[in-house]
């Protein structure tokens, strides 16, 4: 099973972040959290790396459905989406979303299958929108 749904964009990092937020919003996801890994690793460890942002995306109806199946599923929520510069190719940004099927695989809960399929369709649609723009 693939860990992520992914696309590679030829655009600036700033534009990729903005476009990713818009594509997620179109699919009913809001961004609840944002982790700037570049700034965090620099501040805490003195380590340098390319720009790398983790967006904690949530679709409340999907989250509610998953929580109704298993309250511990919150450990796997929200759906993480990363926007990161490709350090090997200048001007290239990778956008990846967690494959929601991992929730089913990790928990072994067949009741989560429908939720994971719905979330996967929506996240893939957001990824496809980004790919179509570039």
C-alpha positions, 0 to 999 in steps of 0.5 A, spaced: 500 500 500 502 506 498 503 511 504 501 517 500 497 520 494 502 525 491 504 530 485 510 534 483 509 541 481 513 546 477 512 552 481 514 556 487 513 553 494 509 559 496 504 558 490 504 551 492 502 552 499 496 557 497 494 552 491 494 546 496 490 550 501 485 552 496 484 545 493 483 542 500 478 547 501 474 545 494 474 538 497 471 540 504 477 540 508 480 545 512 487 546 515 487 545 523 494 545 524 501 547 520 508 545 522 513 548 519 519 543 519 524 547 516 523 552 522 522 547 527 528 543 526 533 549 525 530 552 531 531 546 535 536 542 532 540 547 528 539 543 522 538 546 515 533 543 510 529 545 504 522 548 506 517 543 508 510 544 511 505 539 514 498 541 513 493 538 518 487 537 514 480 535 516 473 534 513 469 534 519 463 530 517 469 524 515 472 525 522 465 524 525 464 518 521 471 515 523 470 517 530 463 513 530 467 507 528 473 507 533 474 513 538 482 512 538 482 513 530 483 521 533 490 518 533 490 518 526 487 524 525 487 529 521 489 527 514 496 530 514 498 533 507 505 535 506 508 541 501 515 540 500 521 543 496 524 537 492 532 538 494 534 535 488 530 539 482 530 547 483 523 550 482 519 543 484 515 542 489 512 535 492 505 535 495 503 529 498 497 527 502 496 521 507 493 515 504 487 514 508 487 507 507 492 506 512 487 508 517 483 501 515 490 497 515 493 500 522 486 499 525 483 492 522 476 496 522 473 494 516 467 499 518 472 504 516 473 502 509 467 507 507 470 513 510 477 511 508 474 511 500 471 517 501 477 521 504 481 518 499 477 520 493 477 527 496 484 527 497 486 524 490 481 530 487 485 535 491 491 532 488 489 532 481 486 539 481 493 541 483 496 537 478 492 539 472 494 546 474 501 545 472 
